[in-house]
Amino acid sequence: MANVTVIGAQWGDEGKGKIVDWLASRADVVVRFQGGHNAGHTLVVGDQVYKLSLLPSGIVTGTLSIIGNGVVLDPWALKAEIEKLTAQGVMINDENFALADNCPLILPLHRDLDGLREAAAGSGKIGTTGRGIGPAYEDKVGRRAIRVCDLAHLDAMDAQLGRLCAHHDALRAGFGQPPVDRAALLEELREIAPFVLQFAQPVWKRLKKVRKAGARILFEGAQGVLLDVDHGTYPFVTSSNTVSGTAASGSGLGPNSTGFVLGIVKAYTTRVGSGPFPTELEDEIGQKLGERGHEFGTVTGRKRRCGWFDAVLVRQSCAISGVTGIALTKLDVLDGFDKVKICTGYRLRGKVLDYFPSHSADQAEVEPIYEEMDGWQGTTAGARSWADLPAQAIKYIQRVQELIETPVALVSTSPEREDTILVRDPFVD
């Protein structure tokens, strides 16, 4: 049996929550390895809907769920999410949930800075969720972060807190804001510390132990490859590496542990916030995709931009992340279209490209080259086998495989857990 790493292969919002939930029911451990509570997952189990932003999706099934060191943690958001799930009947304790003790914290000053920067940027804003993720990662690499383990030593962190606040005070002054209230921040940390510390531990040790015992580990990524700070549409990206390689560094297990890489891919393309989007449709077709796909952000509620499937971007994502197979989601949203299109290349100032360029000016100028296919009038919603799919829908899936040079492992045909066509089992090596 193999471990599985799940990543988004587009700009996030590909339906990872449902797929991870489906896989988590067959895994022994689920690990979040990057991002923060800016990543929304919606799980539909029977008549219950669970909305997660920080906790690994496996928590709903009772699977051991771990937040790794690559995540930036808002402790107050964690508490609120646990309380909400507990009210829905989900049991969460130190037996089925663990938190890396070397995980950096998102503090109120990070949220403040995030909001101040976006407000000042005007039309040039990045489009962050305003939850402080970027500033928290900055402090991590700047070696001034407060981490989970520091919550057990609050009486001895004057120097550390002073260094952090001195940095933020200078930034705040530039926005005409008062210095950080250090006493108030310390008091907030004292109040939240007992709740957080009950779950804290060196999770790399726990993961080493369960792996040695033969456990199946599911590594859960957030956002998507096109939002990766190195490989995405910079600067309109998130502040962490979202590629599969981060599963190793963000969990404390080596790269030989990450196993089958499953890329989640929506049957069309969406994006939230600012940034280039070659196949975006600002017409009635784009509106129809958005309405049928219920394209609103789980965390922010923001309307997602919609467009045709971009095979160039997905092929690039699969190559960068070493994707073994994809899970194709939301195929049913394309039901009933007379024609469907797939982007197979770009034109940039008279030149044909088979990749997405790195420079933002070039990204903004590329024009998609489309291949048009007949649509299908039958329904794919709820299909659980190839035999349930219209012939033209199967042709569409096969063409997607060819263009992205990566096989389909799963097809998701509704938000329901069991409405899934299994082509290749990621847990079988």
N, C-alpha and C positions, 0 to 999 in steps of 0.2 A: 504494500500500500504506500502511496506517495503523499507528501504534504502538498498543499495547494496555495498559491499566492493569487489573490484577486485584485486586479487594478481596473480603473476606468481607462479606456483607450481613446476617448474623445475629450470634451471639455467638462467632464463630470456629468452628474445627473443621468447616467446611462441605465440606471436600474440595478445598481450593485446591491442595494439592500435586500431585494427579493432573492437574488441569486445567492448572496452570502447566507441568507436565512435558509435557503434550500440546502446549501452545502453544509451549513452548521449542524443540521439535524443528523449528519453523517460523520461529523468531525468530533474530536475529543477536546480540542482547544481552539479558540478563535482569538487572534491577536491583532489589535490596531497598531500600526507601526509609524504613522506620520499624520500631520494635519492637526486640527483642533476641532472645536465645536462649530466650525463653519461648514462642516460636512453633514448634510442631512440624508438620512436613510428612512424610508417608509416601508414598514413590513405589514402585510395583510395576512393574518392567520385566522381562518374561519371568519367570524364576524367582528374580530378585534383588529384595530389598526394601531400600530405602535410607531411613533415618530422618534427616532434616535438621532442625536447629533454628535455624541461623544462615545457612548458605550458601544462596544463591539456588538454586532448583530446577534451573535450567539447567545447573548444573555437572555433573550426571550425564550429560547429552548432549554435553558438551564445548563447549557454547555459552559465549561470553564472559559471565562472571557478575561482577556488581559489587555491593558493599555500599556504599550511599550514606551521606551525612553525617547523615541523619535516624535512622540506627540507632545504638543504644548497644551497644558491642562489649566482650564479655568476651574478652580475648586468649587466656586459657588454654582457654576453651571452644572458641574458633576452632581452636586448635592440635589439641585432642583430636578435633574433628570432621573436620578435614582428614586427620589420621592414620588415623581409622577408615575414611573413604571411600577413602583411598589403599590400605588393606589389602583393600578390596573391588574394587580394580582401576580406580578412578577417578583419572585423571591431573589434578593440580592444580598449576599453576605461574603465573608472572607474565604468561603469555601469555593464559590463559583465566580468570584471576581477578584482580580489582583491588579495593582497599579505599580508601575516602576518607580522606585524610590529616587531615581535620578532623572525623573521627568521634570522639565522646566514648567514654572507656573505662569499663567496669564493673570496679571494683576489689574486693578482698576486704572492705574496709570497707563497701561498699555491700551486699554479701550479708549481712554481720553486722547492719547496721541493719534491713534488710528482715525478717530473722528475729526480731530483738528486738521490733520493732513488732507483728508478727503474734502473737507469743507473748503480749505484754502486752494485746492487744486482746480476747482471749478470744472470747466469742460474737459480738463486734462486728467480727471480722476481715474484711478485704476478700476474702481468698482468693487472695493472690498466689502465684506459683510459688516465691518465696523466692530468686530469682536476682539480686536487686539492681537490677532494671530501673528501678523507681520512684525510688529514691534517686539513681541515676545521672542520670536526667532532671532531678531537682531540682538537682543540682550543675551541670548544663549551663545551666539558666536562671538559676541563682544566680551564674554566671560564675566558678566555681571548679573546673571539670572539668579533668581531665588528658585530653588528646586524643592520637590516634595520632601526630601530628606532634611532640608533646612527647617521645616516646620517643627521638627523635634528639638531644635536648638535655637529657638527664638530669643532666648535671653543672651545669646552670644553672637548676635548678628548685627551689632551696631555699625561696624566698619563696612560690612557687606551692603547693608541697607543704605549707608551713607554714599557709597560708590554708585549704587544704582540710582538713587534720587538726585545726586549731583548731575548725572548725565541727563536725566529727564527734566530737571529744573531748568537747565540751559535751553533745552528744546521748547519747554513750555513758555519760557520768557520770550522766545521768538514769536510766539503766537499771542503774546499779551496775557498769558495765564499765570496765576500765582504758583508758587512752589508746591511740591507734593507735601501733604500733611503727613509727616512720617509717623507721628504718634497714632493718628487715626488708622493708617495702613497697618501698623503693627498690631493694633487692637483687632482689626478685621481678621488678620492672620491667626491671632490667638483663638478667636472664636471658631474659625473653620478647621483649625489644625486637628483636633481630635477626630472629627468625622473622616478626614482624608487619610490620616495615619493608620486607621484601622485596616485599610486595604493595602498599605504600602509595603513593599518588599523588594529584594533584588530579583526581579522576575526572570532574569537570564538564568538564574540557578533553577528556578521552578521549571522553566522551559527545557533546560538541559535534562532535568530529571524525567519529565514526561516523555521527552523524545527518546531517551534511553529505554523507557518502558514500552516503546512502540506506539505511542499515541499519534493520531493523525492530527496535524496542525494546519489550521486555515489562517493565512495571513491576509488581513483585510486592509486595503488601501482606501484613501479618501481622495476626492476630486478626480482628476484624470490626467493622463500623460501630457495633454496639450496645455495643462496649467503648471507643468513642472518648471521650477525656477531656472533650470538649465536648458531643458529641451522644449519648453512650451513657447507660447506667443508672447515672449518677453517685450515690454515690462508688464503686460496684462496677464499675469500669472499669480499663482499662490506663492507662499514664502518657504515652501519645502520641496524636496524631491519626491515626486509622486510615482516615479518609475519603480519597477519590480525590485531592482537592486536595493532599494531602501528597506525592504523587508528584513534584510540581514542586519544592517546597522541600526535600524529603528526598533529592533526587538532584543538584540543581544545574542542571536543565533547566527552562525556563519552562513555564507552564501550557498554552501552545500545542503542547507536545510530547507530552502524555499520551494523546491519541487516544481510541480506543474504550474505554469503561469497562465492564468485564465484572464483574458482581456474582455471586459464587458463593453459591448458595442450596441448602440441604438440603431434601429433600422433606418433612421434618418439622422439629422444632426441638430443639436441645440447648443445654445450658449447663454449664460447669464452674465450680465455686466458688459463692460467695455471691451474693445479689442477686435482684431480682424476676424472675419467670418466669410470666406469666399463664396459659399453656397447659400448664404442667407436669402430668404424669400420675404420681401416686404409687400406681399400681395395677398390675395384671397387664399392661395394655396398655403402660404406660410401661416396665415391665420387659422386655416382649417387644421393643419398639423398641430398647432398649439392647443386648439380647443379639444380635438379628439384625444390628444396625448396628455391633457390636463397639465400643461407645461408651466407650472409655477413652482418656485424654489421651496423645498421642504423647510429650510431654515428661515429664509428671508421673505418668502411669499412673492418675490419678484417674478414678473413674467419673463419666460425664456424666449430668446430669439430662435427661430426655427428655419430649417432649410433642408435641401436634399442631402442624401448620403454622400460623404466625401471620402472616396476610397484612397485618395492620395494621402490624406492626413492619417487615416487609420492604418494604412500600410506602413507609414513612417513610425507611428506609435508602436505597432507590433514589433517592428525591427529593433527599435530603441530599447524596448522592454523585454525582448526575447520571449514574446508571447507564444505559448505552445498551441493554444486553441482559443476561440472566442465564444462568448455567450451572446447571441443576437437577441435583443430585447425589443419590445413594442412593435413587433411585426404587424400586429392587428391594426395599428394606427394607419397603415397604408391600404387597408381593405377598401375597395370601392373606387380607387383612383383609376381612371381610364389609362393614363400613362404615368410612369414613374421614371425618375432620372437619377443617374449616378455620376458623380464627378470623377473623371478618369485622368485628368491632367490640368495644367494651368497654362495660360499665356501671360507672359510678362514682357511688355515692350517688344512684341514681335517674336519672342523666343518661347518655345514650348518647354515646360518644366515637368518632371515627374516626381518632384518633391516640393515641400513648403519651405521657402527661403527663410533665413534667420533674421534679416533686417526688417524692422517694423514698416519702413516705407515700402519695401518690396511686398511684404505681406498684405498691405493695404491695397496694392495695385493689381495683384494677380486676378485674372479672369478665369472662371472655371470652364473647362471643356467637358461637356456632358455627353453621356451615352443614354439614349432613351429606350425604355422597354415597355411592353404592354403591361398594364396592371392586371388585377384580378377582381372579379365581382363576388366570389364566394368569401366566406369569413375564415379567418385564421384564429379568431378569439377562442381561447379554451382548448386549442388543439394539443394533444398529448402524444401524437405519433405522426410520421411523415404522411401516412395514409389519410390523415385528417386535413391535410393542407391542399389548397388548390394547386394545380399543376404549375401555373404561372408564378405562384409564390415560391415554389421550390426552385424554379429557374432563377428567380431573383436572388435567393440565398446562395445558389451555386455560383452565380456571377459575382456576388460579393466575395465569396471565398477566393475565386480566381484573381480578382483585382487586388485584394489585400495580401495575397500570398500566404494565407493562414487559414487552416481548416476551422469549420464550425464544430464546437463540442456540445453546445446546448442552444436550444431556441426557446425563449420565453414568450408565451402567447397571452398572458394576462398577469395582473398583479398577484393572483392567487399562487400559493407555493407550489401546488401540484400541477399547475398548467405549464408544464415544461417538457420539451422533447429532448431526451438524452441521446446524443449521438456518440459521444466518447466520454467515459467516466474519468474526470480529473483525478480522482483518488486512486485510480488503478494505474500504477506506473507502467 
